[in-house]
């Protein structure tokens, strides 16, 4: 009986132990975490150069870059644009702005994917700008500088014009955009382009490009007067940058009819680059009497531009040294020569006052009057940029350019007659000669890079306006402290400007 009792206890303990173990096992199993998914680490992409990473879970590589650029211009507009376009600065008045500050943040994304059709690429460059005295104290403006897709040899969107050598901004050499010689498209030009690669660095591109506003200089009808007259020197009228491109008084070209047709042929090698390009640019006016279509209009015509350029790298003068040279000729396409955004607000006109005299002239695609055809302008430029590295941290660049525009005997006669007849918005000339205009610019910049991607730079620029009018200009109203009837001798003018800048890129 005792034996039976002990056997019963042993069975109970065994059963309890088994139940306890089962319960414990169940609890422990419930406490165990679920199986974790594999961690997707960001991997470096070595296919397209430094800075690219695979977007997790994809075969697309992406690079994020950008920077902050802070600059102060002395006796100039933002980024060192010299006072040569009229306004209080060009008038050298006491109440002009003596210096201008601007800050810019740029953010870039670059994605690339290998496909059966070649690389698929997207690129975006966005900027936030603040210019003291132009925006609200905490305001500013945002610009979409470059936005394009590349696929199977095609480029769609805002990119550097195919007319230009791809160093168009000369950013390593020049601090600002005040140096405007040659074509410039600082924020890209909308385009549909196709590039064919032939191997050994040889390529060719054909492109349709939306020329508004960078390539549209304007066409003047010199028969118009009053509020439709040609904008005069130092007229206070100002247009917002890129909003209504050169839609100034006297400009009879409203909008574009067709895109510019652009092509290039390039050779890219380790030693440098050779580049030739050409563009066809449609030129048209509006009705002889803008409010009456029955008066007819001049027939549209075509202008053109050609460019040749080369770059030499790693010169014998030092590691990293480079030389860039270009020359451009344009017929009826003057903005391929006089590039930049400086005259968008200046309404296609240069003007500078000093020492009791003034120089002024126009950069236009063509001239006409009631009943005439369009007389196209002819423009050309040469420019060169050289940079020397004293050591890895210090470098100095020197640069220069000469730009010239003329309107032939027919166009010049119309401009001169209009100016002498008082069809300028701010006065009249009593002049002989021609509206032939040339601009010489020389500059130098020294940059210090104490640590990688942090640059301190200082730049000095000299600009001279050569105008070919002989005589005087008389104001029709008070102008920057000068009473109505003030007389200025027409003669060449100089402008001196400087720019200092701090830039941090990443």
Kinemage of the C-alpha trace (Angstrom):
@kinemage 1
@onewidth
@group {chain A} dominant
@subgroup {mainchain}
@vectorlist {calphas} color= white
{ca unk a 1} P 0.000 0.000 0.000
{ca unk a 2} L 2.840 2.326 0.815
{ca unk a 3} L 4.340 1.261 -2.461
{ca unk a 4} L 1.145 2.186 -4.321
{ca unk a 5} L 1.072 5.554 -2.583
{ca unk a 6} L 4.685 6.325 -3.537
{ca unk a 7} L 4.052 5.263 -7.111
{ca unk a 8} L 1.107 7.663 -7.257
{ca unk a 9} L 3.216 10.576 -5.996
{ca unk a 10} L 5.966 9.845 -8.468
{ca unk a 11} L 3.429 9.814 -11.339
{ca unk a 12} L 1.952 13.155 -10.158
{ca unk a 13} L 5.372 14.805 -9.919
{ca unk a 14} L 6.269 13.530 -13.349
{ca unk a 15} L 3.024 14.823 -14.822
{ca unk a 16} L 3.412 18.211 -13.093
{ca unk a 17} L 6.994 18.483 -14.268
{ca unk a 18} L 5.987 17.673 -17.815
{ca unk a 19} L 3.178 20.257 -17.699
{ca unk a 20} L 5.505 22.856 -16.227
{ca unk a 21} L 8.106 22.218 -18.894
{ca unk a 22} L 5.459 22.457 -21.604
{ca unk a 23} L 4.159 25.739 -20.181
{ca unk a 24} L 7.664 27.182 -19.820
{ca unk a 25} L 8.544 26.169 -23.338
{ca unk a 26} L 5.370 27.812 -24.611
{ca unk a 27} L 6.119 31.056 -22.742
{ca unk a 28} L 9.701 31.122 -23.961
{ca unk a 29} L 8.563 30.522 -27.529
{ca unk a 30} L 6.124 33.425 -27.309
{ca unk a 31} L 8.898 35.723 -26.057
{ca unk a 32} L 11.203 34.958 -28.987
{ca unk a 33} L 11.247 37.794 -31.623
{ca unk a 34} L 10.013 37.158 -35.141
{ca unk a 35} L 12.687 36.482 -37.740
{ca unk a 36} L 14.136 39.865 -38.821
{ca unk a 37} L 14.238 40.862 -42.475
{ca unk a 38} L 17.708 41.237 -43.993
{ca unk a 39} L 19.108 44.719 -43.417
{ca unk a 40} L 19.534 46.693 -46.689
{ca unk a 41} L 22.747 48.629 -46.217
{ca unk a 42} L 23.530 51.566 -48.527
{ca unk a 43} L 26.199 50.355 -50.927
{ca unk a 44} L 28.770 52.442 -52.781
{ca unk a 45} L 28.303 52.588 -56.563
{ca unk a 46} L 31.608 52.714 -58.430
{ca unk a 47} L 30.183 52.765 -61.963
{ca unk a 48} L 29.921 56.530 -62.403
{ca unk a 49} L 32.653 58.037 -60.274
{ca unk a 50} L 32.989 59.175 -56.688
{ca unk a 51} L 30.006 60.051 -54.532
{ca unk a 52} L 27.434 57.661 -56.012
{ca unk a 53} L 25.440 55.195 -53.895
{ca unk a 54} L 22.847 52.587 -54.768
{ca unk a 55} L 19.349 53.597 -53.770
{ca unk a 56} L 18.416 50.711 -51.368
{ca unk a 57} L 16.438 47.989 -53.076
{ca unk a 58} L 17.201 49.246 -56.599
{ca unk a 59} L 19.928 49.122 -59.226
{ca unk a 60} L 19.879 52.940 -59.544
{ca unk a 61} L 22.892 54.955 -58.407
{ca unk a 62} L 22.431 58.434 -56.973
{ca unk a 63} L 24.717 61.301 -56.054
{ca unk a 64} L 23.627 64.244 -53.908
{ca unk a 65} L 25.695 67.416 -54.017
{ca unk a 66} L 25.373 71.145 -53.554
{ca unk a 67} L 26.846 74.089 -51.770
{ca unk a 68} L 26.478 77.589 -50.403
{ca unk a 69} L 27.928 80.570 -52.215
{ca unk a 70} L 28.129 83.978 -50.519
{ca unk a 71} L 29.361 86.994 -52.448
{ca unk a 72} L 29.720 90.754 -52.186
{ca unk a 73} L 30.154 92.867 -55.314
{ca unk a 74} L 31.714 96.319 -55.178
{ca unk a 75} L 30.448 98.981 -57.611
{ca unk a 76} L 28.421 96.271 -59.310
{ca unk a 77} L 25.237 94.270 -59.205
{ca unk a 78} L 25.037 90.786 -57.716
{ca unk a 79} L 27.783 88.325 -58.718
{ca unk a 80} L 29.914 91.154 -60.084
{ca unk a 81} L 27.729 92.355 -62.984
{ca unk a 82} L 29.259 95.763 -63.864
{ca unk a 83} L 27.173 98.927 -64.004
{ca unk a 84} L 26.972 99.216 -67.794
{ca unk a 85} L 23.271 98.727 -68.474
{ca unk a 86} L 21.775 101.998 -67.296
{ca unk a 87} L 19.910 102.708 -64.097
{ca unk a 88} L 21.381 104.578 -61.137
{ca unk a 89} L 24.579 102.494 -61.186
{ca unk a 90} L 25.323 103.169 -64.823
{ca unk a 91} L 24.479 106.815 -64.259
{ca unk a 92} L 27.165 106.910 -61.548
{ca unk a 93} L 24.716 108.834 -59.363
{ca unk a 94} L 25.367 109.529 -55.690
{ca unk a 95} L 22.331 107.488 -54.661
{ca unk a 96} L 23.401 104.354 -56.485
{ca unk a 97} L 24.131 101.131 -54.600
{ca unk a 98} L 27.857 101.002 -53.896
{ca unk a 99} L 27.918 97.293 -53.116
{ca unk a 100} L 25.568 94.328 -53.467
{ca unk a 101} L 25.435 91.120 -51.430
{ca unk a 102} L 23.922 87.817 -52.480
{ca unk a 103} L 23.756 84.346 -50.924
{ca unk a 104} L 22.864 81.164 -52.792
{ca unk a 105} L 22.180 77.594 -51.741
{ca unk a 106} L 22.329 74.972 -54.493
{ca unk a 107} L 21.059 71.406 -54.214
{ca unk a 108} L 21.782 68.826 -56.935
{ca unk a 109} L 20.585 65.267 -57.479
{ca unk a 110} L 22.044 62.968 -60.135
{ca unk a 111} L 20.622 59.473 -60.708
{ca unk a 112} L 21.912 56.882 -63.175
{ca unk a 113} L 20.694 53.432 -64.139
{ca unk a 114} L 22.270 50.991 -66.591
{ca unk a 115} L 19.744 49.732 -69.172
{ca unk a 116} L 19.772 47.769 -72.417
{ca unk a 117} L 19.577 51.132 -74.203
{ca unk a 118} L 22.482 52.655 -72.354
{ca unk a 119} L 22.512 54.824 -69.262
{ca unk a 120} L 19.256 56.363 -68.017
{ca unk a 121} L 20.051 59.588 -66.193
{ca unk a 122} L 18.061 62.272 -64.382
{ca unk a 123} L 19.574 65.503 -63.107
{ca unk a 124} L 18.143 68.400 -61.117
{ca unk a 125} L 19.827 71.538 -59.801
{ca unk a 126} L 17.773 73.866 -57.608
{ca unk a 127} L 18.869 77.163 -56.083
{ca unk a 128} L 17.668 79.411 -53.287
{ca unk a 129} L 18.857 83.009 -53.627
{ca unk a 130} L 18.755 85.981 -51.328
{ca unk a 131} L 19.895 89.399 -52.576
{ca unk a 132} L 19.989 92.202 -50.032
{ca unk a 133} L 17.831 95.120 -51.062
{ca unk a 134} L 15.888 93.173 -53.674
{ca unk a 135} L 13.871 90.741 -51.569
{ca unk a 136} L 12.044 90.991 -48.281
{ca unk a 137} L 14.506 90.768 -45.381
{ca unk a 138} L 13.764 87.056 -44.958
{ca unk a 139} L 12.521 86.467 -48.500
{ca unk a 140} L 14.393 85.368 -51.555
{ca unk a 141} L 13.718 83.450 -54.724
{ca unk a 142} L 13.970 79.862 -55.886
{ca unk a 143} L 15.226 78.861 -59.313
{ca unk a 144} L 15.148 75.565 -61.153
{ca unk a 145} L 18.484 75.829 -62.902
{ca unk a 146} L 18.820 72.426 -64.577
{ca unk a 147} L 16.153 69.735 -64.908
{ca unk a 148} L 16.683 67.035 -67.517
{ca unk a 149} L 16.374 63.345 -68.410
{ca unk a 150} L 18.872 61.523 -70.624
{ca unk a 151} L 18.070 58.199 -72.264
{ca unk a 152} L 19.351 56.321 -75.321
{ca unk a 153} L 21.331 59.359 -76.489
{ca unk a 154} L 18.435 61.813 -76.013
{ca unk a 155} L 18.333 64.784 -73.638
{ca unk a 156} L 14.940 66.148 -72.571
{ca unk a 157} L 14.601 69.287 -70.430
{ca unk a 158} L 16.671 72.219 -69.160
{ca unk a 159} L 20.379 71.660 -69.799
{ca unk a 160} L 23.429 73.561 -71.027
{ca unk a 161} L 22.855 74.589 -74.635
{ca unk a 162} L 24.407 72.250 -77.169
{ca unk a 163} L 25.838 75.358 -78.866
{ca unk a 164} L 28.123 76.003 -75.929
{ca unk a 165} L 31.312 74.337 -74.845
{ca unk a 166} L 30.294 72.655 -71.621
{ca unk a 167} L 32.509 74.935 -69.538
{ca unk a 168} L 30.061 77.735 -70.418
{ca unk a 169} L 29.873 79.113 -66.858
{ca unk a 170} L 33.648 79.202 -66.313
{ca unk a 171} L 32.903 78.615 -62.640
{ca unk a 172} L 36.414 77.467 -61.716
{ca unk a 173} L 37.862 80.683 -63.139
{ca unk a 174} L 35.345 83.455 -62.508
{ca unk a 175} L 33.543 84.217 -59.251
{ca unk a 176} L 30.414 85.798 -60.668
{ca unk a 177} L 28.519 86.194 -63.918
{ca unk a 178} L 29.638 89.726 -64.635
{ca unk a 179} L 31.949 88.461 -67.357
{ca unk a 180} L 29.445 87.926 -70.163
{ca unk a 181} L 31.527 87.471 -73.329
{ca unk a 182} L 30.200 84.577 -75.372
{ca unk a 183} L 27.036 82.574 -75.108
{ca unk a 184} L 25.689 81.921 -71.627
{ca unk a 185} L 22.685 80.047 -70.274
{ca unk a 186} L 23.203 80.200 -66.541
{ca unk a 187} L 20.028 78.325 -65.713
{ca unk a 188} L 19.867 75.986 -68.696
{ca unk a 189} L 17.821 76.044 -71.895
{ca unk a 190} L 14.840 73.708 -72.504
{ca unk a 191} L 15.745 71.357 -75.309
{ca unk a 192} L 15.211 68.112 -77.161
{ca unk a 193} L 18.633 66.862 -78.191
{ca unk a 194} L 20.196 63.701 -79.569
{ca unk a 195} L 23.889 62.873 -79.166
{ca unk a 196} L 25.719 60.253 -81.222
{ca unk a 197} L 28.957 58.815 -79.798
{ca unk a 198} L 31.475 57.688 -82.442
{ca unk a 199} L 34.211 56.453 -80.095
{ca unk a 200} L 37.635 57.832 -79.163
{ca unk a 201} L 35.963 60.883 -77.612
{ca unk a 202} L 34.233 62.027 -80.823
{ca unk a 203} L 30.549 62.974 -80.597
{ca unk a 204} L 27.938 65.005 -82.463
{ca unk a 205} L 24.662 66.494 -81.238
{ca unk a 206} L 21.580 67.965 -82.882
{ca unk a 207} L 19.101 69.895 -80.762
{ca unk a 208} L 15.878 71.901 -80.820
{ca unk a 209} L 16.118 74.582 -78.128
{ca unk a 210} L 13.598 77.004 -76.652
{ca unk a 211} L 15.473 80.279 -77.161
{ca unk a 212} L 13.281 82.326 -74.829
{ca unk a 213} L 14.750 84.288 -73.060
{ca unk a 214} L 18.470 83.656 -73.399
{ca unk a 215} L 18.692 83.821 -77.188
{ca unk a 216} L 16.143 86.593 -77.832
{ca unk a 217} L 17.819 89.992 -78.118
{ca unk a 218} L 14.801 91.756 -79.558
{ca unk a 219} L 13.905 93.446 -82.847
{ca unk a 220} L 13.288 97.215 -82.852
{ca unk a 221} L 10.763 99.133 -84.953
{ca unk a 222} L 12.311 102.590 -85.061
{ca unk a 223} L 9.142 104.215 -86.462
{ca unk a 224} L 7.352 103.890 -83.130
{ca unk a 225} L 7.223 106.789 -80.682
{ca unk a 226} L 5.731 107.703 -77.313
{ca unk a 227} L 5.297 104.739 -74.989
{ca unk a 228} L 6.459 102.431 -77.796
{ca unk a 229} L 9.717 104.302 -78.348
{ca unk a 230} L 13.092 102.711 -77.914
{ca unk a 231} L 14.070 102.615 -74.263
{ca unk a 232} L 16.638 105.332 -73.684
{ca unk a 233} L 19.852 105.401 -71.677
{ca unk a 234} L 19.206 105.406 -67.916
{ca unk a 235} L 15.478 104.857 -68.255
{ca unk a 236} L 14.316 103.674 -64.836
{ca unk a 237} L 12.203 100.901 -66.397
{ca unk a 238} L 13.318 97.510 -65.169
{ca unk a 239} L 12.117 94.039 -66.023
{ca unk a 240} L 12.288 91.037 -63.726
{ca unk a 241} L 15.002 88.520 -64.517
{ca unk a 242} L 13.747 85.977 -67.011
{ca unk a 243} L 10.058 86.877 -66.617
{ca unk a 244} L 9.290 88.863 -69.760
{ca unk a 245} L 12.516 88.415 -71.698
{ca unk a 246} L 13.604 91.696 -73.259
{ca unk a 247} L 9.978 92.761 -73.682
{ca unk a 248} L 11.072 96.370 -73.579
{ca unk a 249} L 9.855 99.551 -75.258
{ca unk a 250} L 10.565 99.389 -78.967
{ca unk a 251} L 11.025 95.619 -78.997
{ca unk a 252} L 8.734 94.382 -81.745
{ca unk a 253} L 9.538 90.707 -81.319
{ca unk a 254} L 6.937 89.220 -79.031
{ca unk a 255} L 7.538 85.567 -78.321
{ca unk a 256} L 9.251 82.896 -80.413
{ca unk a 257} L 7.735 81.265 -83.489
{ca unk a 258} L 10.020 78.234 -83.724
{ca unk a 259} L 12.808 76.814 -81.550
{ca unk a 260} L 16.446 77.401 -82.392
{ca unk a 261} L 18.088 74.575 -84.333
{ca unk a 262} L 21.475 73.802 -82.801
{ca unk a 263} L 24.255 71.325 -83.557
{ca unk a 264} L 27.800 70.599 -82.431
{ca unk a 265} L 30.791 68.355 -83.068
{ca unk a 266} L 33.131 67.595 -80.158
{ca unk a 267} L 36.392 65.851 -79.376
{ca unk a 268} L 36.986 65.107 -75.682
{ca unk a 269} L 40.382 63.777 -74.613
{ca unk a 270} L 42.497 63.666 -71.474
{ca unk a 271} L 44.491 66.637 -72.788
{ca unk a 272} L 41.388 68.786 -73.365
{ca unk a 273} L 38.477 69.468 -75.701
{ca unk a 274} L 37.745 70.742 -79.198
{ca unk a 275} L 34.245 72.095 -79.824
{ca unk a 276} L 32.506 73.572 -82.875
{ca unk a 277} L 28.839 74.517 -82.870
{ca unk a 278} L 26.225 76.263 -84.989
{ca unk a 279} L 22.693 77.555 -84.455
{ca unk a 280} L 19.831 78.786 -86.637
{ca unk a 281} L 17.671 81.475 -84.995
{ca unk a 282} L 14.382 82.816 -86.412
{ca unk a 283} L 13.980 86.609 -86.382
{ca unk a 284} L 10.632 88.383 -86.758
{ca unk a 285} L 8.861 91.613 -85.905
{ca unk a 286} L 5.210 92.518 -85.498
{ca unk a 287} L 2.793 94.718 -87.434
{ca unk a 288} L 4.106 98.052 -88.678
{ca unk a 289} L 1.320 99.584 -86.595
{ca unk a 290} L 1.087 97.217 -83.594
{ca unk a 291} L -2.662 97.775 -83.128
{ca unk a 292} L -3.597 97.331 -86.795
{ca unk a 293} L -2.840 94.065 -88.600
{ca unk a 294} L -3.895 95.602 -91.935
{ca unk a 295} L -0.634 97.572 -92.019
{ca unk a 296} L 1.262 94.330 -92.562
{ca unk a 297} L 4.609 93.343 -91.105
{ca unk a 298} L 8.129 92.603 -92.288
{ca unk a 299} L 8.792 89.061 -93.423
{ca unk a 300} L 10.426 86.799 -90.856
{ca unk a 301} L 13.997 85.858 -91.580
{ca unk a 302} L 16.626 83.539 -90.147
{ca unk a 303} L 19.755 84.428 -88.276
{ca unk a 304} L 22.609 82.139 -87.364
{ca unk a 305} L 25.618 81.788 -85.090
{ca unk a 306} L 28.802 79.703 -85.186
{ca unk a 307} L 31.334 79.016 -82.449
{ca unk a 308} L 34.754 77.412 -82.214
{ca unk a 309} L 36.422 76.660 -78.886
{ca unk a 310} L 39.165 74.584 -77.309
{ca unk a 311} L 40.350 73.696 -73.816
{ca unk a 312} L 43.853 72.568 -72.865
{ca unk a 313} L 44.358 70.814 -69.520
{ca unk a 314} L 47.420 70.114 -67.357
{ca unk a 315} L 49.641 72.606 -69.112
{ca unk a 316} L 53.453 72.566 -68.696
{ca unk a 317} L 53.078 75.630 -66.441
{ca unk a 318} L 51.734 73.461 -63.607
{ca unk a 319} L 49.536 70.593 -62.514
{ca unk a 320} L 45.875 71.535 -62.887
{ca unk a 321} L 46.568 74.573 -65.092
{ca unk a 322} L 44.142 75.103 -67.951
{ca unk a 323} L 43.514 77.385 -70.927
{ca unk a 324} L 40.126 77.958 -72.570
{ca unk a 325} L 39.657 79.962 -75.783
{ca unk a 326} L 36.564 80.606 -77.884
{ca unk a 327} L 35.362 82.741 -80.759
{ca unk a 328} L 31.780 83.342 -81.919
{ca unk a 329} L 30.160 85.044 -84.910
{ca unk a 330} L 26.436 85.773 -85.212
{ca unk a 331} L 24.165 87.240 -87.872
{ca unk a 332} L 20.754 88.191 -86.486
{ca unk a 333} L 21.453 86.216 -83.302
{ca unk a 334} L 23.323 88.679 -81.096
{ca unk a 335} L 22.719 86.931 -77.754
{ca unk a 336} L 24.936 84.057 -78.853
{ca unk a 337} L 27.736 86.645 -78.603
{ca unk a 338} L 26.542 88.936 -75.785
{ca unk a 339} L 25.562 86.248 -73.313
{ca unk a 340} L 24.478 86.314 -69.710
{ca unk a 341} L 21.485 87.526 -67.772
{ca unk a 342} L 22.813 91.043 -67.196
{ca unk a 343} L 20.787 92.754 -69.919
{ca unk a 344} L 17.487 90.949 -69.432
{ca unk a 345} L 16.534 93.616 -66.913
{ca unk a 346} L 18.496 96.232 -68.874
{ca unk a 347} L 16.217 95.856 -71.907
{ca unk a 348} L 18.861 95.010 -74.475
{ca unk a 349} L 20.734 98.238 -73.844
{ca unk a 350} L 24.140 99.260 -72.569
{ca unk a 351} L 24.618 102.656 -70.930
{ca unk a 352} L 27.332 104.210 -68.790
{ca unk a 353} L 27.817 107.815 -67.597
{ca unk a 354} L 30.934 109.492 -66.212
{ca unk a 355} L 33.217 112.536 -66.559
{ca unk a 356} L 30.438 114.599 -68.114
{ca unk a 357} L 29.945 112.097 -70.881
{ca unk a 358} L 28.111 108.892 -71.638
{ca unk a 359} L 28.219 105.854 -73.880
{ca unk a 360} L 25.225 103.823 -74.910
{ca unk a 361} L 24.066 101.357 -77.512
{ca unk a 362} L 21.869 98.345 -78.143
{ca unk a 363} L 22.262 94.585 -78.511
{ca unk a 364} L 19.472 93.576 -80.890
{ca unk a 365} L 18.837 90.863 -83.467
{ca unk a 366} L 17.548 93.355 -86.017
{ca unk a 367} L 16.095 96.761 -86.924
{ca unk a 368} L 13.205 97.798 -89.151
{ca unk a 369} L 10.843 100.711 -89.779
{ca unk a 370} L 7.373 100.981 -91.265
{ca unk a 371} L 7.457 99.470 -94.740
{ca unk a 372} L 11.018 98.072 -94.565
{ca unk a 373} L 12.413 94.583 -94.152
{ca unk a 374} L 14.476 93.585 -91.115
{ca unk a 375} L 18.120 94.655 -91.126
{ca unk a 376} L 19.937 91.984 -89.100
{ca unk a 377} L 22.797 92.750 -86.753
{ca unk a 378} L 26.254 91.220 -87.014
{ca unk a 379} L 28.140 90.410 -83.818
{ca unk a 380} L 31.352 88.631 -82.896
{ca unk a 381} L 33.495 87.947 -79.856
{ca unk a 382} L 36.782 86.375 -78.785
{ca unk a 383} L 37.600 85.390 -75.227
{ca unk a 384} L 40.233 83.481 -73.294
{ca unk a 385} L 40.547 82.126 -69.738
{ca unk a 386} L 43.762 80.905 -68.114
{ca unk a 387} L 44.148 79.473 -64.616
{ca unk a 388} L 47.406 78.679 -62.812
{ca unk a 389} L 47.834 76.664 -59.591
{ca unk a 390} L 50.644 78.032 -57.432
{ca unk a 391} L 50.147 75.023 -55.168
{ca unk a 392} L 47.176 72.767 -54.348
{ca unk a 393} L 45.630 75.474 -52.142
{ca unk a 394} L 46.263 78.652 -54.176
{ca unk a 395} L 45.349 79.459 -57.777
{ca unk a 396} L 45.029 82.586 -59.924
{ca unk a 397} L 43.108 83.092 -63.159
{ca unk a 398} L 43.255 85.841 -65.756
{ca unk a 399} L 40.599 86.301 -68.396
{ca unk a 400} L 39.566 88.694 -71.107
{ca unk a 401} L 37.118 89.135 -73.929
{ca unk a 402} L 36.059 91.534 -76.637
{ca unk a 403} L 32.488 91.683 -77.990
{ca unk a 404} L 31.263 93.746 -80.944
{ca unk a 405} L 27.877 94.407 -82.595
{ca unk a 406} L 26.941 96.473 -85.664
{ca unk a 407} L 23.792 96.984 -87.751
{ca unk a 408} L 25.101 97.737 -91.233
{ca unk a 409} L 24.354 100.925 -93.141
{ca unk a 410} L 20.594 100.267 -93.325
{ca unk a 411} L 20.025 99.386 -89.671
{ca unk a 412} L 22.345 102.102 -88.425
{ca unk a 413} L 20.577 104.777 -90.471
{ca unk a 414} L 17.231 103.793 -88.914
{ca unk a 415} L 18.610 103.818 -85.347
{ca unk a 416} L 20.392 107.119 -85.797
{ca unk a 417} L 17.350 108.804 -87.343
{ca unk a 418} L 15.128 107.596 -84.484
{ca unk a 419} L 17.581 108.756 -81.808
{ca unk a 420} L 18.001 112.207 -83.394
{ca unk a 421} L 14.238 112.555 -83.841
{ca unk a 422} L 13.569 112.092 -80.110
{ca unk a 423} L 12.197 108.561 -80.252
{ca unk a 424} L 14.216 107.546 -77.200
{ca unk a 425} L 12.249 107.347 -73.964
{ca unk a 426} L 14.562 109.632 -71.959
{ca unk a 427} L 15.748 112.228 -74.479
{ca unk a 428} L 17.305 112.740 -77.891
{ca unk a 429} L 20.702 112.717 -79.505
{ca unk a 430} L 22.295 115.234 -81.805
{ca unk a 431} L 24.764 112.805 -83.256
{ca unk a 432} L 26.572 111.447 -86.258
{ca unk a 433} L 28.478 108.208 -86.602
{ca unk a 434} L 26.959 104.791 -85.933
{ca unk a 435} L 25.369 102.613 -83.286
{ca unk a 436} L 28.258 100.185 -83.586
{ca unk a 437} L 29.104 99.076 -80.032
{ca unk a 438} L 31.969 97.106 -78.502
{ca unk a 439} L 32.719 95.959 -74.966
{ca unk a 440} L 36.139 95.007 -73.628
{ca unk a 441} L 36.359 93.082 -70.356
{ca unk a 442} L 39.515 92.066 -68.483
{ca unk a 443} L 39.717 90.437 -65.087
{ca unk a 444} L 41.704 88.416 -62.618
{ca unk a 445} L 40.735 86.197 -59.715
{ca unk a 446} L 42.739 84.580 -56.938
{ca unk a 447} L 41.295 81.728 -54.897
{ca unk a 448} L 42.447 80.020 -51.695
{ca unk a 449} L 41.198 76.565 -50.694
{ca unk a 450} L 42.461 75.950 -47.145
{ca unk a 451} L 40.473 72.718 -46.910
{ca unk a 452} L 38.843 70.667 -49.610
{ca unk a 453} L 35.667 72.226 -51.067
{ca unk a 454} L 35.969 75.491 -49.112
{ca unk a 455} L 37.074 78.399 -51.302
{ca unk a 456} L 37.776 82.057 -50.580
{ca unk a 457} L 38.119 84.164 -53.734
{ca unk a 458} L 38.623 87.779 -54.763
{ca unk a 459} L 38.107 89.126 -58.264
{ca unk a 460} L 38.763 92.437 -60.022
{ca unk a 461} L 37.179 93.367 -63.371
{ca unk a 462} L 37.681 96.190 -65.837
{ca unk a 463} L 35.037 96.946 -68.464
{ca unk a 464} L 35.193 99.510 -71.258
{ca unk a 465} L 32.318 100.527 -73.519
{ca unk a 466} L 33.382 101.603 -76.999
{ca unk a 467} L 30.617 103.510 -78.766
{ca unk a 468} L 30.864 105.094 -82.202
{ca unk a 469} L 28.459 108.018 -81.867
{ca unk a 470} L 29.786 111.571 -82.100
{ca unk a 471} L 27.738 114.369 -80.604
{ca unk a 472} L 25.515 114.825 -77.559
{ca unk a 473} L 22.536 113.397 -75.702
{ca unk a 474} L 20.015 115.790 -74.094
{ca unk a 475} L 17.658 114.569 -71.380
{ca unk a 476} L 13.927 115.206 -71.697
{ca unk a 477} L 13.277 114.982 -67.934
{ca unk a 478} L 15.182 115.101 -64.647
{ca unk a 479} L 17.544 112.151 -64.474
{ca unk a 480} L 19.409 111.025 -61.340
{ca unk a 481} L 20.028 114.526 -60.033
{ca unk a 482} L 20.491 116.032 -63.496
{ca unk a 483} L 17.692 118.442 -64.505
{ca unk a 484} L 15.731 118.178 -67.733
{ca unk a 485} L 17.753 119.516 -70.626
{ca unk a 486} L 21.081 118.235 -69.287
{ca unk a 487} L 23.566 117.625 -72.078
{ca unk a 488} L 26.081 114.778 -72.112
{ca unk a 489} L 28.928 114.288 -74.540
{ca unk a 490} L 28.842 110.897 -76.279
{ca unk a 491} L 32.149 109.153 -75.604
{ca unk a 492} L 33.639 105.864 -74.430
{ca unk a 493} L 33.287 104.906 -70.766
{ca unk a 494} L 35.113 102.743 -68.220
{ca unk a 495} L 33.735 100.689 -65.338
{ca unk a 496} L 35.712 99.132 -62.481
{ca unk a 497} L 34.197 96.472 -60.263
{ca unk a 498} L 35.212 93.825 -57.766
{ca unk a 499} L 33.791 90.702 -56.210
{ca unk a 500} L 34.679 88.676 -53.123
{ca unk a 501} L 33.189 85.291 -52.432
{ca unk a 502} L 33.138 82.376 -50.007
{ca unk a 503} L 31.918 79.040 -51.332
{ca unk a 504} L 31.427 75.693 -49.617
{ca unk a 505} L 30.469 72.707 -51.750
{ca unk a 506} L 29.676 69.121 -50.838
